[in-house]
């Protein structure tokens, strides 16, 4: 199909753009004293990346048959493009990493799950830490005020440990927390599925050899 050909060709450029957006988003959060001209440049860069992802989706719509059905099936991509002005939701554009990993993953179920788990775990902790720091740092009585606290909180939340020594107090921060909790539950399920698939594969292989 033409859309699949386009996706293969756009895979590397999209990955590079996603990395560029990550840098543009993270730099002002990690370094609050950033030069204003550089901060403005990073904002322009992030919007440029958003425009590139919008163009990618429009091209895919033009190439595919049944555009309405395609848009409904890819509602997540529509949300990434249509909701750029909401601060917590602009991070969702970085989930293009998962889509790209899906295109490049190994052919086996276990290989795909392993790729998802590793990529999603690293991305969830990193992006969760940035998002929570962005939301909480300037809030009154906030207890997540530096990158170290943010990474620690994101790690304990994704792993579903939840020590409770750090927690969000803003509405945006709590939305981020809910997203990370759901991601943590999904990761546990994915790990369980991967282990089960590996065990079943080994049992079937032994049965065939015997």
Residue pairs with C-beta under 8 A, 6 or more apart in sequence:
1 63
1 64
2 63
2 64
3 60
3 63
3 64
6 59
6 60
6 63
7 60
7 103
8 103
10 56
11 100
11 103
11 104
13 52
14 52
14 53
14 56
14 96
14 99
14 100
15 96
15 97
15 100
17 49
17 52
17 53
18 49
18 93
18 94
18 96
18 97
18 100
20 45
20 49
21 45
21 46
21 49
21 50
21 93
21 94
22 94
22 127
23 42
24 42
24 43
24 45
24 46
24 49
25 42
25 46
25 90
25 91
25 94
25 130
26 130
27 34
27 38
27 42
28 34
28 39
28 42
29 130
29 133
29 134
30 130
30 147
32 137
34 42
46 90
47 84
49 93
50 81
50 84
50 90
50 93
53 80
53 81
53 93
53 96
54 81
57 74
57 77
57 78
57 81
60 70
60 74
61 67
61 70
61 71
64 70
71 78
76 92
76 95
77 99
79 89
79 92
80 92
80 93
80 95
80 96
83 89
83 90
83 92
84 90
84 93
87 134
87 135
87 172
88 131
88 135
88 172
88 175
88 176
91 127
91 130
91 131
94 123
94 127
95 123
97 119
97 123
98 116
98 119
98 120
98 123
101 115
101 116
101 119
102 112
102 116
104 115
105 111
105 112
105 115
105 116
106 112
106 114
106 115
109 197
110 194
110 197
110 198
110 201
113 190
113 193
113 194
113 197
114 194
116 190
117 187
117 190
117 191
117 194
120 183
120 186
120 187
120 190
121 158
121 187
124 154
124 158
124 180
124 183
124 184
124 187
125 151
125 154
125 155
125 158
126 151
126 154
128 150
128 153
128 154
128 157
128 158
128 176
128 179
128 180
128 183
129 147
129 150
129 151
129 153
129 154
130 150
131 176
132 144
132 150
132 153
132 154
132 168
132 173
132 176
132 177
133 144
133 145
133 146
133 147
133 149
133 150
135 168
135 170
135 172
135 173
135 176
136 142
136 143
136 144
136 145
136 150
136 168
136 169
136 170
136 173
137 144
137 145
137 146
139 169
139 170
139 173
141 169
142 169
142 170
143 149
143 166
143 167
143 169
144 150
144 153
144 166
144 167
144 168
144 173
149 166
152 166
153 166
153 167
153 168
154 180
156 162
156 163
156 166
157 177
157 180
157 181
157 184
158 180
158 183
158 184
158 187
159 184
160 181
160 184
160 185
160 188
167 177
168 174
168 176
168 177
